[in-house]
Amino acid sequence: MSAKDQVYKFISDQLTSGKLSRNDHITEQYLVNSIGLSRTPIREALLQLASTGILIREPRKGFRIKQFTKEDVEDIYEIIGTLDGRIAQLTANQLTEKDLSIMQFLIKSMDAAIDTELYTKYNELQDSFHHVYINKCNNKFLRKELDNKLDMFIGKSYLHIQKGEINQLLKSTNQEHKQILDLFKAGDQDKLRIFMENIHWSRTKAHYDIW
């Protein structure tokens, strides 16, 4: 795992667990102490994350998470839906029985993570689920652009959502994962694209990622 990926994952996990808030400043020394990498790769990783719009650099203070307005998040959701839908459409007939079995296993694992309130684990499983088919896409530019947009929502901190609503939200989302899997099994390319664009990444769901 690259230094950039290590720093991204650490910050994301800290946000999800509530150990970091989106208003906190993130310093090189904090990450050196927490991750164990030396200062140079930490600095380079932070600058890379700032260049992609995930972090904002503030002189003499460190870095902080970029904040988005409601309209920003809705627009990003629309872009993600378009990219994810296109990739699903392109890969609908490329998945093997093993791929489909992995996706089924990940859905069951997400259900278990929701029931036990292991939300960081849920986030990891959800990412793995989508990358089963994303990684099958031959268009590397599509893959990279989608990953860049997904990374903008660093950390799924559900602390601003009522506890009962979190489980309901995630169970509903995982039900959509089951529908996605069914569409892949059917090889229905067009319905997959429409489902991703209009339902799974609906603009109406964007408020869950507004901070």
C-alpha positions in Angstrom: 0.0 0.0 0.0 1.4 3.4 -1.0 2.0 6.2 1.6 -0.9 8.1 0.1 -3.2 5.1 0.5 -2.0 4.5 4.1 -2.6 8.1 5.0 -6.0 8.2 3.3 -7.2 5.0 5.0 -6.0 6.1 8.4 -7.8 9.5 8.2 -10.9 7.8 6.8 -11.0 5.3 9.7 -10.4 8.0 12.3 -13.3 10.0 10.8 -15.6 7.0 10.7 -14.8 6.1 14.4 -15.3 9.7 15.5 -11.7 10.1 16.7 -11.3 12.9 14.1 -13.8 15.5 13.2 -13.9 17.2 9.8 -12.9 20.5 11.4 -9.8 19.1 13.0 -6.4 20.1 11.6 -4.2 17.2 10.5 -0.5 17.7 10.9 2.5 15.8 9.6 3.7 15.0 13.1 0.3 13.6 14.1 0.4 11.1 11.2 4.1 10.3 11.7 3.3 9.3 15.3 0.1 7.5 14.3 1.1 5.6 11.2 4.8 5.1 11.7 6.0 6.4 8.3 8.7 9.1 8.2 7.9 12.7 7.6 8.9 12.9 3.9 6.4 10.2 2.6 3.7 11.6 4.9 4.2 15.1 3.5 4.1 13.9 -0.1 0.9 11.9 0.7 -0.8 14.9 2.2 0.2 17.1 -0.8 -1.2 14.5 -3.1 -4.5 14.3 -1.2 -4.7 18.1 -1.4 -4.0 18.1 -5.1 -7.0 15.8 -5.7 -9.4 18.0 -3.6 -9.7 15.7 -0.6 -7.7 17.9 1.8 -7.0 21.7 2.0 -3.6 22.9 3.1 -3.5 25.7 5.6 -0.1 27.4 6.2 1.3 26.9 9.7 -1.8 24.8 10.7 -1.5 21.7 8.6 -4.3 20.2 6.6 -8.1 19.8 7.0 -10.8 17.9 5.2 -12.4 19.8 2.3 -16.0 20.6 3.0 -18.8 20.4 0.5 -22.1 22.2 0.1 -25.4 20.3 -0.5 -25.3 21.2 -4.1 -21.6 20.1 -4.4 -22.4 16.7 -3.0 -25.5 16.2 -5.2 -23.4 17.1 -8.3 -20.6 14.7 -7.2 -23.2 11.9 -6.7 -24.5 12.5 -10.2 -21.0 12.2 -11.6 -20.3 9.0 -9.6 -23.6 7.5 -10.7 -22.8 8.2 -14.3 -19.3 6.7 -14.0 -20.3 3.7 -11.9 -23.3 3.0 -14.1 -21.1 3.0 -17.3 -18.5 0.7 -15.7 -21.2 -1.7 -14.5 -22.7 -1.7 -18.0 -19.3 -2.5 -19.6 -18.5 -5.3 -17.2 -22.0 -6.9 -16.9 -20.9 -9.9 -19.0 -17.4 -10.1 -17.8 -17.9 -11.4 -14.2 -17.2 -15.0 -13.5 -19.1 -17.3 -11.1 -16.3 -16.7 -8.7 -16.7 -13.0 -8.9 -20.5 -13.3 -8.3 -19.9 -15.6 -5.3 -17.4 -13.1 -3.8 -20.0 -10.3 -4.2 -22.6 -12.5 -2.5 -20.2 -13.2 0.4 -19.5 -9.5 0.8 -23.3 -8.7 0.9 -23.7 -11.2 3.7 -20.7 -9.8 5.5 -22.1 -6.3 5.2 -25.3 -7.5 6.8 -23.3 -8.9 9.7 -21.3 -5.7 10.0 -24.5 -3.6 10.2 -26.0 -5.9 12.9 -22.8 -5.6 15.0 -22.4 -1.9 14.3 -19.0 -2.3 12.8 -19.4 0.6 10.4 -15.7 0.9 9.5 -15.7 -2.7 8.5 -19.0 -2.1 6.5 -17.3 0.7 4.6 -14.4 -1.6 3.7 -16.7 -4.4 2.6 -18.8 -2.0 0.5 -15.7 -0.8 -1.3 -14.6 -4.3 -2.0 -18.0 -5.2 -3.4 -18.0 -2.4 -5.9 -14.4 -3.0 -6.9 -15.1 -6.6 -7.9 -16.6 -5.2 -11.1 -14.8 -1.9 -11.2 -11.5 -3.7 -11.4 -12.8 -5.7 -14.4 -13.2 -2.5 -16.5 -10.7 -2.3 -19.3 -11.0 1.5 -19.4 -8.4 2.6 -16.9 -9.4 6.3 -17.2 -12.9 5.5 -16.2 -11.7 3.5 -13.3 -9.3 6.2 -12.1 -11.9 9.0 -12.4 -14.5 7.0 -10.5 -12.0 6.2 -7.7 -11.0 9.8 -7.5 -14.6 10.9 -7.1 -15.4 8.2 -4.5 -12.3 9.2 -2.5 -13.7 12.7 -2.1 -16.1 11.3 0.5 -13.4 10.3 2.9 -14.6 8.7 6.1 -18.2 7.7 6.6 -18.8 9.1 10.0 -22.4 8.3 10.9 -22.2 10.3 14.1 -24.5 13.0 12.7 -27.2 10.4 12.0 -29.4 9.0 14.7 -28.5 5.5 15.6 -31.7 3.8 14.4 -31.5 5.7 11.1 -27.9 4.5 10.5 -29.0 0.8 10.5 -32.0 1.5 8.4 -29.9 3.5 5.9 -27.2 0.8 5.6 -29.7 -2.1 5.4 -31.5 -0.2 2.6 -28.2 0.4 0.8 -27.2 -3.3 1.2 -30.6 -4.3 -0.3 -29.5 -2.3 -3.3 -26.3 -4.3 -3.4 -28.4 -7.4 -3.7 -30.3 -5.9 -6.6 -27.1 -5.0 -8.3 -25.9 -8.5 -7.9 -29.1 -9.9 -9.4 -28.7 -7.6 -12.4 -25.1 -8.8 -12.9 -26.3 -12.4 -12.7 -28.9 -11.6 -15.3 -26.3 -9.8 -17.5 -28.7 -6.9 -17.9 -26.3 -4.1 -18.9 -28.9 -1.4 -19.5 -30.8 -1.9 -16.3 -27.6 -2.0 -14.4 -26.6 1.4 -15.7 -30.0 2.9 -15.0 -30.1 1.4 -11.5 -26.7 2.9 -10.7 -27.4 6.3 -12.0 -31.0 6.8 -10.8 -31.3 4.7 -7.7 -28.0 3.7 -6.1 -26.4 7.1 -6.6 -29.6 9.2 -6.5 -29.1 12.9 -5.7 -31.7 12.5 -3.0 -29.3 10.4 -0.9 -26.5 13.0 -1.1 -27.5 14.6 2.3 -25.9 11.7 4.1 -22.5 12.9 2.9 -22.9 16.6 3.7 -20.9 17.8 6.6 
